[in-house]
Amino acid sequence: HNTEETLVYDSEDTESTLNSESDELMLKDNNRMKEPKPVIKDIKRDSPAFRKVDALPDIEQWGTNPVWIRMDTMTRLERKQWRTDGGSESRLEYNEPVRENVIHFETDLFKGKAVIRFRNCPNEPAAYFKGRRRKQQWTVQGQFKKRVPTYQVVTGYEFKRKVVNIPARWIVRSGLKVVRTLAPTMKENIFSDAPYFLNPMLQTVQALDVSYPGNEPDITKNEIEENNSLLGGKFSKHYVSRGNRKHYFASLTNGKKFDFDPSLVYTFDFYEDKFDPSSFKLVLPFMSFDICKYLDSQPISMIGKVWDEDSELNGSYLFNFSVFHKSQIASRKLKMKEPQV
């Protein structure tokens, strides 16, 4: 990688020095460091140095994989998220062998591990998807480092720049109005310079387990059972189903009654049957949409974060993973070369 025009991908065995008029970056895999330190200081997202690091690998490196999963570039480089198992941060493992592909990681707020399963992708865990309509599943398990009110922790999608080719505002607003009947606490702004769709974690996650350390479930198993009694309050008095738990935390008032406790282990099990990662299509009854045309070469995010301007932890991540599709390679290369991101 000798020229300024070359798009440099930070792979597991790549060490690159990137130079521009104002930036000098020595980049390497720091995921084996015992005490993570920032790889870079004060780098800007629209700088040539950052854009080179943020580039996708050449298609030859993808093999038969339609998707590429990695830790979010900025949080990784700022060492606000790192791996604790010695694995690559720029390419995260998924599917079989599930036990070998557990991702151990840590952020400023959370320490845990994750398992990712995608349907119609290489090494698909057939036993997991058999008899299910699910197209993806990912489980995150770990402990908070600080006590956090549950209503402040959200999950969903966020983007760093505008989405494109979206329908007229009235059409979008009509659709969101329907969605909001199912998710009344949803926070969204699709028309902003950095769009987002976020919802309270405990209202969104499909299955939740709260356990004392040592009693948490094995996340490589095919099912996570709802086990929420250690949330306390009404949950400690009688069994509350996952459906009732989701309905309960659709209320902001209810969310303010509970905290995430650093002494407990939380298992968040996410799955759904509408978004297909293998094709990057939103699959609905009688129709499907290729979402790449709207993303402007941006990834789909897998995040958990604090979202509350009144909190000193606002913006802190539990986890922040990025999912790209192979069809985005060419458009993203062009985007990386543009003067302004």
C-alpha angles and dihedrals in degrees: 000000000000106000132072090233094060114103107226119211118201103228129174093266100033126106114182137175111211121195135189134154093281106015134068115178130183104195127190140141103282094172091109094059115116092215110031116223130186112280090205138016127223095346114164123225092234095049119114090239094056094044091054092052090045094054121115120247120259115274092253089069093056095064109182093336113119090193137048120202124195141151113275107275100229097045089047095050092045087050092237086128128028143158121256099192100065094253128134117280093197094058120033121200123237141173122016135035081043097180091053093044098059108131114220112199146154138207135183089272108027142035121198150095139270142207123201126198123184125184121229091020129113115290092013111190094240094183091059096049097039110121093003132107091213116126097188141012133184129177126199121192131179150089133289117237092213136028109263129182107247094230090062095060115085140173133197136086133325132176134200097219140018122299114233141218092026120159125256115300094248091056092049092046091050090053093047090050089060092047091050091060086065096037108030093170094054116133114207144157111174094171099054126104087254106032122202143180111196135168134179111280095230092049093050110038112097097216129016130194123185114187144160112258109279094027098071119121124259104258092204090068119099097247137039112201122215108258111162106146093111090064082083128211114067090353091065093053101058141351114288116196121226090250092054091044091053091048092048094053092048082084116081089206091058092046090058091061095068140057135200104247118218090212092064134071116234124201116196115192115193125185138150144169103216105070116058110200093193091065101017088233129141103225116206131166109292094355146049135200130212101225095193089084089064101042100067089223093309123138129245108251129226103199147159116186147150112263112184125107090208093058123089086218094057110143095017114137131224086191136342119192127167126215120200131184124225091238089066096063098091096042092046092053089055091047092052090057096052116109092235128034 
